[in-house]
Each structure stands twice: as C-alpha cells, then as structure tokens.
Amino acid sequence: MEEASRMAGTERLDLVASSAWSAAYPGAAVGVLRMSGVRNPESDAGLDALLDRTAEDLRARHAGQSRVDLLAGPELAAYAGYYRRFDKTYHVLLQLESVAFKGKPLRARGALVGAMFRAELETGLLTAGHDADLFVGGLTIDLVAAGDAYTGIGGRAIQAAPGDMCIRDGAGIVSSVVYGPDDRTRLRAETRAAVFTTYAPAGIGRDAVARHLEAIAAGVRVVAPDSVVEGLEVREAG
C-alpha cells in the first residue's frame, strides 16, 4: 500500500459521503482516482497488446472453472449479492465469463475505457469513467432516492433504482451501481482529465479498491506515459 499512500497524498479530492450512504451500506467503500494529461484514442497498439496478455492470463487463471468457481471469490460474491437485491446479474461477471471461458477478445471502445475494463476483469471491481472537466462542483457518495433519473451513455433515459449506491455532482447523478455512468460526463475523444470511480460492497475493503485504481492508472500510462495522478481517495461507510 506504499504506492497507494504516495498517490493519495498528491491532492485531496473534493469528495464527500452522505450519512444516508454510510448508514445503508456499512463496510462498503468507494474510491476515486483523478488523472490529468490523459489521452483517449479509439485504440492504442500498446494497450491492445496489454489487453491481449491480460485475456491470456485470465484464461489460464480460470481454466477448467465455472461460474460457481468465480463466485467463490469474495469480490464477485459481494457484487453478486448486491445485484440480487435489485433482481440483476452483475455484468462484470458475465464479461469475465465471455473472455475467460468463451475466448472473446478483451477490447473496448476508447483507450480509457479499455484501461478501466482490463482492471475490472482482473479484480472484479466495478468502475465508472468520467471526463473530470465536465463535473459541476464536487462529488457526493449517496443513495438513489425515489424518482431519481438521469441520462445514461448513448442518451438512454434511466429511472434509477431507489436504495442503490450512486455518486452525484452539483447537477445530478453521474453514476449508479446498477445502471452505470451518465452521458453528460462521459469519457470523450477530447478528454484530457479523467476521473474513475469504483464502488465496492461490504466484504471487499479499502485496500482492494486502492489497488484496483492503481491498476487503472497503470493502464492509462501505457497510452499516456506522461499522465499524472492528481488524487486517489477511498471512503468507507460506517
């Protein structure tokens, strides 16, 4: 955790947690990583090579396994339990099965999403990516309230799930666990400052979230070697 401490000490992020979130999800954690000087091309040869190696490693690690084996790990088990509250299946589990069991290539549209997706499949932790320059004010970790709605990626109208964990800025919800990131702050080709937010249900913990965000930063640096970590912060509920 020495690297996490060094990175987190660069700048304190404008991040607060609501008392409602802390009361509803004791033991949960949310981490935020902010990086500047990033690049976000549609694809990158260096990152594609890293994604291919990661896919090979995942297939070797999970050879001969099934979904039952994947869910025996604490991370995926925690998310599976969380999603069941909302009658949903954890989509990162399905994506991991596609790559590890079915041989699907590990690819994403946009280098920043690729770096994030790689870390998600390696650790099982859920993350949303945003253009930091499009936030309105600071970020608040909160709960979705009845009637909360936002516009998701691609312009889809989302009626958020009451009680779900979410993050808001001054203009509304920027992501929720069940329905993902919003369109207003999405990563773009012109993004030069990025924020990655990771939600972790109880049972995963601060250190795992910090390591996961460090893995994202490492992937981003493959595409943008001069990018800078401006802050890494993890908040725990309860």
C-alpha positions in Angstrom: 0.0 0.0 0.0 3.0 2.3 -0.1 2.2 3.3 -3.7 -1.4 4.0 -2.8 -0.4 6.2 0.0 2.0 8.2 -2.2 -0.6 8.6 -4.9 -3.4 9.6 -2.5 -1.2 12.2 -0.9 -0.8 14.2 -4.1 -4.1 16.1 -3.7 -7.2 15.6 -1.6 -10.2 15.2 -3.9 -13.4 17.2 -3.5 -15.4 14.1 -2.3 -17.9 13.7 0.5 -20.1 10.8 1.7 -23.7 11.3 2.8 -24.8 9.9 6.1 -27.6 8.0 4.3 -25.0 6.0 2.3 -22.9 5.3 5.4 -25.9 4.1 7.3 -27.3 2.0 4.5 -24.1 0.2 3.5 -21.7 -0.3 6.5 -18.4 -1.7 5.3 -18.9 -0.6 1.7 -16.1 1.5 0.1 -16.0 4.0 -2.8 -12.7 5.0 -4.4 -12.0 7.9 -6.7 -9.0 8.3 -9.0 -8.3 11.6 -10.9 -5.7 11.8 -13.6 -4.6 14.6 -15.9 -2.7 14.6 -19.1 -4.5 11.6 -20.4 -5.2 10.6 -24.0 -8.3 8.7 -25.2 -7.8 7.5 -28.8 -10.2 4.9 -30.1 -7.5 2.3 -29.8 -3.8 2.1 -29.0 -1.4 -0.6 -30.1 0.4 -0.7 -26.7 -2.8 -1.0 -24.8 -4.2 -3.6 -27.2 -1.1 -5.8 -26.5 -1.6 -5.4 -22.8 -5.3 -6.4 -23.1 -4.3 -9.5 -25.1 -1.8 -10.5 -22.4 -4.5 -9.9 -19.7 -7.0 -12.0 -21.6 -4.5 -14.9 -21.9 -3.7 -14.6 -18.2 -7.5 -14.7 -17.3 -8.0 -17.8 -19.4 -5.0 -19.5 -17.8 -6.1 -18.5 -14.3 -9.7 -19.7 -14.7 -9.1 -22.7 -16.9 -11.5 -25.6 -16.1 -13.6 -23.3 -13.8 -17.3 -22.5 -13.9 -19.4 -19.6 -12.7 -19.6 -21.3 -9.3 -15.9 -21.2 -9.0 -15.8 -17.5 -10.0 -18.4 -16.7 -7.3 -16.4 -18.4 -4.7 -14.1 -15.4 -4.7 -15.0 -12.6 -2.2 -15.2 -9.8 -4.7 -17.5 -11.4 -7.2 -19.6 -12.9 -4.4 -20.1 -9.5 -2.8 -21.2 -7.9 -6.1 -23.5 -10.8 -6.9 -25.2 -10.5 -3.6 -25.6 -6.7 -4.1 -27.1 -7.1 -7.5 -29.5 -9.7 -6.3 -31.2 -7.0 -4.2 -32.2 -5.3 -7.4 -33.0 -8.5 -9.3 -30.0 -8.0 -11.5 -26.9 -10.1 -12.5 -23.5 -8.5 -12.1 -22.4 -7.6 -15.6 -18.7 -7.8 -14.9 -19.2 -11.5 -14.0 -20.8 -12.0 -17.4 -18.0 -10.2 -19.2 -15.3 -12.2 -17.4 -17.1 -15.4 -18.4 -17.0 -14.2 -22.1 -13.3 -13.5 -22.0 -12.1 -16.4 -19.8 -14.4 -19.2 -20.8 -15.6 -18.3 -24.3 -12.4 -16.8 -25.8 -13.9 -13.4 -26.5 -11.2 -10.7 -27.1 -10.7 -8.2 -24.4 -11.4 -4.9 -26.2 -13.3 -1.6 -25.5 -14.1 1.5 -27.5 -11.7 4.1 -26.3 -8.3 3.7 -24.6 -9.5 5.0 -21.2 -12.4 2.6 -21.1 -10.0 -0.2 -22.2 -7.7 0.5 -19.2 -10.7 0.5 -16.9 -12.2 -2.6 -18.4 -8.9 -4.5 -18.0 -8.7 -3.7 -14.3 -12.4 -4.7 -13.8 -11.9 -8.1 -15.2 -8.6 -8.7 -13.3 -10.0 -7.6 -9.9 -13.8 -8.0 -10.3 -14.4 -4.4 -9.0 -16.9 -2.1 -10.7 -15.8 1.2 -12.1 -17.2 4.2 -14.0 -15.1 6.6 -16.0 -15.8 10.4 -16.5 -14.4 13.5 -18.1 -13.3 15.4 -15.0 -13.8 18.8 -16.7 -17.5 18.1 -17.1 -18.3 17.8 -13.4 -20.3 20.6 -11.8 -18.8 21.1 -8.3 -17.7 18.3 -6.0 -18.8 14.7 -5.8 -21.0 13.1 -3.2 -21.4 9.4 -2.5 -25.1 8.9 -1.8 -28.2 6.7 -2.2 -30.6 6.8 -5.1 -33.9 8.4 -3.9 -37.4 7.5 -5.2 -37.9 9.4 -8.5 -34.2 9.9 -9.3 -33.5 9.8 -13.0 -30.6 10.6 -15.3 -29.4 10.1 -18.9 -27.2 7.2 -19.4 -24.5 6.6 -22.0 -25.9 6.9 -25.5 -28.8 9.1 -24.4 -30.9 6.3 -22.8 -33.3 7.5 -20.1 -32.6 5.8 -16.8 -35.0 5.6 -13.9 -32.5 4.8 -11.1 -33.1 2.1 -8.6 -34.1 3.5 -5.1 -31.6 2.5 -2.5 -28.8 1.9 -5.0 -25.4 3.4 -4.3 -24.7 6.4 -6.5 -22.4 9.4 -7.0 -23.7 12.9 -7.6 -22.2 16.2 -8.6 -23.9 19.6 -8.5 -26.1 18.8 -11.5 -27.3 15.3 -10.6 -26.3 11.6 -10.6 -23.2 10.9 -12.6 -23.3 7.1 -12.0 -25.0 4.4 -10.0 -24.0 0.8 -9.4 -26.9 -0.9 -11.1 -27.3 1.4 -14.2 -23.7 2.7 -14.7 -22.4 6.2 -15.7 -24.2 9.1 -17.2 -23.9 10.6 -20.6 -23.2 14.2 -19.5 -19.8 13.5 -18.0 -18.8 10.5 -20.2 -15.3 10.0 -21.5 -14.7 11.6 -24.9 -12.1 11.6 -27.6 -11.0 15.0 -26.3 -10.9 14.1 -22.6 -7.6 15.2 -21.1 -8.5 14.9 -17.4 -10.3 11.7 -16.2 -12.0 10.5 -13.0 -12.6 6.8 -12.3 -15.0 5.9 -9.5 -15.1 2.4 -8.0 -17.9 1.0 -5.9 -17.2 -1.9 -3.6 -19.9 -3.5 -1.4 -19.1 -4.7 2.1 -16.5 -7.5 2.1 -14.0 -6.0 -0.3 -12.4 -3.2 1.6 -10.3 -0.1 1.2 -7.0 -1.7 0.2 -8.6 -3.7 -2.7 -10.2 -0.6 -4.0 -6.9 1.3 -3.9 -5.0 -1.5 -5.7 -7.7 -1.6 -8.4 -7.5 2.1 -9.0 -3.7 1.8 -9.2 -4.2 -0.9 -11.9 -6.3 1.5 -13.9 -3.6 4.2 -13.6 -1.0 1.8 -14.9 -3.2 1.0 -17.9 -3.7 4.7 -18.6 0.0 5.3 -18.5 0.5 2.7 -21.3 -1.4 5.1 -23.6 -0.3 8.4 -21.9 3.1 7.9 -20.2 3.2 11.5 -19.0 -0.2 11.4 -17.4 -0.3 12.4 -13.7 -2.3 11.0 -10.8 -3.7 14.1 -9.1 -5.5 12.2 -6.4 -6.6 8.8 -5.2 -9.0 8.6 -2.3 -11.1 5.8 -0.8 -14.0 6.4 1.6 -15.5 3.7 3.7 -19.0 3.6 5.1 -19.8 3.1 8.7 
